[in-house]
Amino acid sequence: MAAARGGAIEGLAWLGRAPEAKASLLYRAVRVLVRFICFGLFRFRIQTSGQEHIPVGGYLLVAGAHRGWMDPLVVMHALPLEPRCWILGSGPSTFTTRWREWLIRRIGGLLPVWRGGVGIDPHVASARAVLDAGAVFVQMPEGTISGPPGRLGPMRHGWAMIALRTDAPILPLAIAGTEELYVGRRMASRILPPTTVREMAGLPPDAPFPPAGSREELALARVMTDRLGALLGPVVETLYPATVDGPEHPRRWRRRLTWLLLRPGRLDRDG
């Protein structure tokens, strides 16, 4: 798909401007419309907790479990309107039509990545630009929506390498209940206390980071990813039961809503 577009244009190169922390009038209007559709028309319900842990701005948010198109909206629902969040998200999953790509670029909030893209450096640059603006850089380390419901799937290490190279505060966010959607679906999220790169890596407060691109950096990224899983996993599992309706509960528009903003695929999840 990237080849058909003339190459994988990612991050800031695709956006074509500096990311901003201030919510524009267009963004505010679209946000109101999306909230009306989600909470009014579809009657989604999201139970959110932990907002007292949210830093002022200029931090990395890492979220899981990532199970559907609602996850970015669950993230935005958990955070204040400003500073804005910018999500490192899949270009192929989002740009299913040209008009959607045009609209998303105008609104902002997405910094696309393509599988088999140009490496991590553009995303580090995107993160630095977002942090410099005092905004929020959002990552979902699983990188796919096909994991099991109610628990984390395998996570990739790119988020940790970005964290190591920016040394920004880290805010973990647990999400549950987005693997299938229908009218009235319950979802949940919980913001965990913020932490630091060195705490996640198990390093002393004044310890230097390994050189970028080194084996030592990759090894430390793996340690951080394991610790992130240990933080988020139990919380996801705790939140999940309250999002599950019994088999007798009607699941109107289940397939239509689950795949509303995704390319259709399997509804069952691999364990």
C-alpha positions as CSV (number, residue, x, y, z in Angstrom):
1,M,0.0,0.0,0.0
2,A,2.8,2.4,0.8
3,A,4.5,1.6,-2.5
4,A,1.3,2.5,-4.4
5,R,1.5,5.9,-2.7
6,G,5.1,6.5,-3.8
7,G,6.6,5.4,-0.5
8,A,5.9,5.4,3.2
9,I,5.6,9.1,4.2
10,E,5.5,9.1,8.0
11,G,5.2,11.4,11.0
12,L,6.1,15.0,10.5
13,A,6.9,14.6,6.8
14,W,3.2,13.5,6.3
15,L,1.8,16.1,8.6
16,G,3.6,19.0,6.9
17,R,3.6,21.3,10.0
18,A,4.6,21.4,13.6
19,P,2.2,19.7,16.0
20,E,0.4,22.0,18.3
21,A,-0.8,21.7,21.9
22,K,-3.7,24.1,21.5
23,A,-7.1,22.8,20.4
24,S,-8.2,24.6,17.1
25,L,-11.8,25.5,16.4
26,L,-12.0,22.7,13.8
27,Y,-10.7,20.2,16.3
28,R,-13.1,21.4,19.0
29,A,-16.0,21.1,16.5
30,V,-15.1,17.6,15.3
31,R,-14.6,16.5,18.9
32,V,-18.1,17.6,19.9
33,L,-19.5,15.8,16.8
34,V,-17.6,12.6,17.6
35,R,-18.7,12.6,21.2
36,F,-22.4,13.1,20.1
37,I,-22.1,10.1,17.7
38,C,-20.3,7.8,20.2
39,F,-22.2,8.7,23.4
40,G,-25.5,9.8,21.9
41,L,-26.1,7.7,18.8
42,F,-24.1,4.6,19.7
43,R,-24.6,5.1,23.4
44,F,-21.1,3.9,24.3
45,R,-20.2,4.2,28.0
46,I,-16.6,4.7,29.1
47,Q,-15.7,4.4,32.8
48,T,-12.5,6.4,33.3
49,S,-10.4,6.8,36.5
50,G,-7.0,8.1,37.5
51,Q,-7.2,11.6,36.0
52,E,-5.5,12.9,39.1
53,H,-2.3,11.4,37.8
54,I,-2.2,13.4,34.5
55,P,0.9,15.6,34.2
56,V,0.7,19.2,32.9
57,G,1.9,18.4,29.4
58,G,5.0,17.3,27.4
59,Y,4.8,13.6,28.2
60,L,4.6,10.2,26.6
61,L,1.4,8.2,27.0
62,V,1.6,4.4,26.5
63,A,-1.7,2.6,26.3
64,G,-2.9,-1.0,26.1
65,A,-4.7,-3.2,25.4
66,H,-5.1,-2.0,21.8
67,R,-8.1,-3.8,20.3
68,G,-10.0,-1.5,17.9
69,W,-10.6,1.9,16.4
70,M,-12.2,3.2,19.6
71,D,-8.9,3.1,21.5
72,P,-7.6,6.5,20.4
73,L,-11.0,8.0,21.3
74,V,-10.8,6.3,24.7
75,V,-7.4,7.9,25.2
76,M,-8.8,11.3,24.3
77,H,-11.8,10.8,26.5
78,A,-9.4,10.2,29.5
79,L,-7.4,13.3,28.8
80,P,-8.3,17.0,29.0
81,L,-9.0,18.9,25.8
82,E,-5.6,20.6,26.1
83,P,-2.8,20.0,25.7
84,R,-3.7,18.0,22.6
85,C,-2.6,14.4,22.1
86,W,-0.8,13.2,19.0
87,I,-1.1,9.5,18.3
88,L,1.5,7.3,16.6
89,G,-0.9,5.3,14.5
90,S,-1.2,3.0,11.5
91,G,-1.4,4.7,8.2
92,P,-2.9,1.7,6.3
93,S,-5.6,1.2,8.9
94,T,-6.6,4.9,8.9
95,F,-6.1,6.1,5.4
96,T,-8.8,3.9,3.8
97,T,-10.0,6.8,1.6
98,R,-8.4,9.9,0.3
99,W,-10.9,12.2,1.9
100,R,-10.3,10.6,5.4
101,E,-6.6,11.2,5.0
102,W,-7.2,14.8,3.9
103,L,-9.5,15.5,6.9
104,I,-7.2,13.9,9.4
105,R,-4.3,16.0,8.2
106,R,-6.4,19.1,8.6
107,I,-7.7,18.2,12.1
108,G,-4.3,16.8,13.3
109,G,-3.8,14.3,16.1
110,L,-2.3,11.5,14.0
111,L,1.4,10.9,13.1
112,P,1.2,7.9,10.8
113,V,3.5,4.9,10.7
114,W,3.7,2.2,8.0
115,R,4.8,-1.4,8.5
116,G,8.1,-1.7,6.7
117,G,8.5,2.1,6.9
118,V,11.7,4.1,7.1
119,G,12.8,3.2,10.7
120,I,12.4,4.7,14.1
121,D,14.2,8.1,13.6
122,P,11.2,9.9,12.1
123,H,9.1,8.8,15.0
124,V,11.7,10.0,17.5
125,A,11.6,13.4,15.7
126,S,7.8,13.4,15.8
127,A,7.9,12.7,19.6
128,R,10.4,15.5,20.2
129,A,8.3,18.0,18.2
130,V,5.2,17.0,20.2
131,L,7.0,17.2,23.5
132,D,8.6,20.6,22.6
133,A,5.1,21.9,21.9
134,G,4.0,20.8,25.4
135,A,1.5,18.3,23.9
136,V,1.1,14.5,24.5
137,F,2.7,11.8,22.4
138,V,0.6,8.6,22.4
139,Q,1.8,5.1,21.6
140,M,0.1,1.7,21.7
141,P,3.0,-0.7,21.9
142,E,1.1,-3.8,20.8
143,G,1.0,-2.3,17.3
144,T,-2.0,-4.5,16.3
145,I,-5.6,-5.0,17.3
146,S,-5.7,-8.8,17.0
147,G,-4.6,-9.7,20.5
148,P,-6.8,-11.4,23.1
149,P,-9.7,-9.6,24.9
150,G,-9.2,-8.7,28.5
151,R,-5.4,-9.0,28.5
152,L,-2.3,-7.6,26.9
153,G,-0.7,-9.2,23.8
154,P,3.0,-9.1,22.9
155,M,4.4,-5.6,22.8
156,R,7.0,-4.1,20.6
157,H,10.0,-2.2,21.8
158,G,9.8,0.9,19.7
159,W,8.0,2.9,22.3
160,A,10.8,2.4,24.8
161,M,13.5,3.4,22.3
162,I,11.5,6.7,21.8
163,A,11.3,7.1,25.5
164,L,15.0,6.5,25.9
165,R,15.9,9.1,23.3
166,T,13.5,11.8,24.6
167,D,13.7,11.1,28.4
168,A,10.2,12.4,28.8
169,P,7.8,11.5,31.6
170,I,5.8,8.3,30.9
171,L,2.1,8.0,31.7
172,P,0.7,4.4,31.4
173,L,-3.0,4.0,30.5
174,A,-5.0,0.7,30.7
175,I,-7.9,0.1,28.3
176,A,-10.5,-2.6,28.3
177,G,-13.7,-3.4,26.4
178,T,-12.9,-2.2,22.8
179,E,-12.4,-5.5,21.1
180,E,-16.0,-5.6,19.7
181,L,-18.4,-2.7,19.6
182,Y,-22.2,-2.6,19.6
183,V,-24.9,-0.1,20.7
184,G,-24.5,0.5,24.4
185,R,-21.1,-1.1,24.7
186,R,-19.3,-0.5,28.0
187,M,-15.6,0.3,28.0
188,A,-13.1,1.3,30.7
189,S,-9.8,3.0,31.1
190,R,-7.5,3.8,34.0
191,I,-4.6,6.2,34.2
192,L,-1.7,4.9,36.2
193,P,0.7,7.2,38.1
194,P,3.4,8.7,35.9
195,T,6.9,7.3,35.9
196,T,10.3,8.1,34.4
197,V,12.4,6.4,31.8
198,R,15.1,5.5,34.4
199,E,12.5,4.0,36.7
200,M,11.1,1.9,33.9
201,A,14.6,0.9,32.9
202,G,15.8,0.1,36.5
203,L,18.6,2.7,36.3
204,P,19.8,5.1,39.0
205,P,18.5,8.7,38.7
206,D,21.8,10.0,37.2
207,A,22.7,7.0,35.0
208,P,23.4,7.8,31.3
209,F,21.4,6.2,28.6
210,P,23.1,3.8,26.1
211,P,24.0,5.1,22.6
212,A,21.2,5.3,20.1
213,G,21.0,2.2,17.9
214,S,23.3,0.2,20.2
215,R,22.6,-3.4,21.4
216,E,22.6,-1.9,24.9
217,E,19.7,0.4,24.0
218,L,17.7,-2.5,22.5
219,A,18.3,-4.6,25.7
220,L,17.2,-1.7,27.9
221,A,14.1,-1.2,25.7
222,R,13.2,-4.9,26.2
223,V,13.5,-4.4,30.0
224,M,11.2,-1.4,29.8
225,T,8.7,-3.2,27.7
226,D,8.5,-6.1,30.2
227,R,8.0,-3.6,33.1
228,L,5.3,-1.8,31.1
229,G,3.5,-5.1,30.6
230,A,3.8,-5.9,34.3
231,L,2.2,-2.5,35.1
232,L,-0.6,-2.5,32.5
233,G,-1.5,-6.2,32.3
234,P,-3.1,-6.7,35.8
235,V,-5.0,-3.4,35.4
236,V,-6.4,-4.4,32.0
237,E,-7.5,-7.7,33.5
238,T,-9.1,-6.0,36.5
239,L,-11.1,-3.5,34.3
240,Y,-12.2,-6.1,31.7
241,P,-15.0,-8.0,33.6
242,A,-17.0,-4.8,34.1
243,T,-17.1,-4.2,30.3
244,V,-18.5,-7.7,29.5
245,D,-22.3,-8.1,28.9
246,G,-24.0,-11.5,29.2
247,P,-24.9,-13.6,26.1
248,E,-28.5,-12.5,26.5
249,H,-27.6,-8.8,26.0
250,P,-28.5,-7.4,22.5
251,R,-25.5,-6.6,20.4
252,R,-27.1,-4.4,17.8
253,W,-24.8,-3.2,14.9
254,R,-22.0,-5.4,16.2
255,R,-20.2,-6.1,13.0
256,R,-20.9,-2.7,11.5
257,L,-19.6,-0.8,14.6
258,T,-16.6,-3.1,15.3
259,W,-15.2,-2.5,11.8
260,L,-16.6,1.0,11.3
261,L,-13.2,2.6,10.8
262,L,-11.1,-0.5,10.1
263,R,-10.7,-2.8,7.2
264,P,-13.0,-5.7,7.8
265,G,-11.5,-8.9,9.2
266,R,-12.0,-11.6,11.9
267,L,-14.3,-10.9,14.8
268,D,-12.7,-13.6,17.0
269,R,-9.5,-12.9,18.8
270,D,-6.4,-15.1,19.0
271,G,-5.5,-16.2,22.5
